[in-house]
Every structure is written in C-alpha cells, then in structure tokens.
Amino acid sequence: MLPAALESDHGVKKRRSLHLLVLVGWLFLEAPVDAYLDPGSGSMLLQILLGGFAAIGVVAKLYWHRVASFFRRRGLPGH
C-alpha cells in the first residue's frame, strides 16, 4: 500500500498520461472535412457573445444591492 499522498500523485500521473494519449490519438486520427465558416456563422457567434454579456449585466443590476450591502460597512457601535 502506498501512502495517501503518493497514491493520489500516482492517480494524477495516470490521468495525465491518459489525457495525453487521447489528445495524441485525436490529432493523428483527424480527417479533413469540406466545411467553412461563412459570415453568417461569425455574426451568430457575435450575437451569442453580446447576448451573454447583456445577460450578465442584467443579472448584476438585479442583484447589485445584495452584493453592495454585503460589503458595505455597518455603523460602528457608539457612533
């Protein structure tokens, strides 16, 4: 039996080598495809990104008071 620290390190090395093997296999087995990204695809990607930023902004605006009140200083006793 290996100590817990060595055993977990061994597991990490095993997983890392498995990930490397999958990556190398994926790179060597890749096949050429007849595909391209047209301007409509780029426009759609831009819309997704802008929509995500807008959604983050709306959520931040809705919860801003809760976040600000969490970090706001309370009045000190006696003041």
Backbone torsions as a table, in degrees:
resi	resn	phi	psi	omega
1	MET	NA	136.3	176.7
2	LEU	-91.5	150.1	172.8
3	PRO	-60.6	156.4	-175.0
4	ALA	-57.8	-39.9	-178.5
5	ALA	-64.4	-42.9	179.8
6	LEU	-72.1	-35.6	-179.2
7	GLU	-65.1	-43.1	180.0
8	SER	-67.8	-36.8	177.6
9	ASP	-64.6	-38.4	178.1
10	HIS	-64.6	-40.2	178.4
11	GLY	-64.6	-38.2	179.6
12	VAL	-66.4	-42.7	179.0
13	LYS	-64.1	-39.4	179.3
14	LYS	-63.8	-44.8	179.6
15	ARG	-65.2	-40.9	-179.8
16	ARG	-62.8	-41.9	179.9
17	SER	-68.7	-33.5	176.6
18	LEU	-66.1	-43.5	177.9
19	HIS	-61.9	-41.1	179.0
20	LEU	-64.2	-42.8	178.9
21	LEU	-61.8	-44.0	179.0
22	VAL	-64.1	-42.9	179.9
23	LEU	-62.5	-46.5	179.5
24	VAL	-63.5	-43.2	177.7
25	GLY	-61.3	-41.4	-179.8
26	TRP	-64.5	-41.7	-179.4
27	LEU	-66.5	-37.6	-177.5
28	PHE	-80.7	-23.5	-178.4
29	LEU	-98.0	9.0	-178.7
30	GLU	-71.1	141.8	-178.4
31	ALA	-115.5	145.3	177.8
32	PRO	-69.1	145.5	178.7
33	VAL	-126.9	154.5	176.7
34	ASP	-97.1	81.2	-178.5
35	ALA	-144.7	157.9	177.0
36	TYR	-152.0	164.0	175.5
37	LEU	-101.2	117.1	178.2
38	ASP	-87.2	170.4	-178.5
39	PRO	-57.6	-30.1	178.6
40	GLY	-64.1	-34.9	178.5
41	SER	-67.4	-41.3	177.6
42	GLY	-65.1	-38.5	178.1
43	SER	-64.8	-40.8	179.1
44	MET	-65.5	-41.2	177.6
45	LEU	-62.6	-42.0	177.3
46	LEU	-62.5	-40.8	177.6
47	GLN	-62.9	-40.8	179.1
48	ILE	-63.1	-45.7	179.8
49	LEU	-63.6	-46.2	-179.9
50	LEU	-65.5	-38.8	176.9
51	GLY	-63.7	-38.6	177.2
52	GLY	-64.6	-42.7	177.2
53	PHE	-64.1	-39.5	178.8
54	ALA	-64.7	-41.4	178.8
55	ALA	-63.7	-40.9	177.6
56	ILE	-63.1	-40.2	178.3
57	GLY	-63.7	-41.4	179.4
58	VAL	-66.1	-43.9	179.1
59	VAL	-63.7	-40.9	178.7
60	ALA	-63.4	-40.3	179.5
61	LYS	-66.7	-39.0	-179.2
62	LEU	-66.6	-37.3	-175.1
63	TYR	-104.8	10.8	-175.5
64	TRP	-61.0	-41.5	-177.5
65	HIS	-65.1	-37.3	177.7
66	ARG	-64.8	-44.4	-179.5
67	VAL	-67.0	-43.9	-178.8
68	ALA	-65.6	-39.9	-179.2
69	SER	-68.9	-27.2	177.3
70	PHE	-65.8	-38.3	-177.0
71	PHE	-94.5	-8.5	-178.7
72	ARG	-72.9	143.5	178.8
73	ARG	-74.8	137.6	173.3
74	ARG	-84.0	157.5	177.5
75	GLY	-63.3	135.3	179.2
76	LEU	-72.4	144.2	178.0
77	PRO	-63.7	135.1	179.9
78	GLY	91.8	-3.4	179.8
79	HIS	-114.0	NA	NA
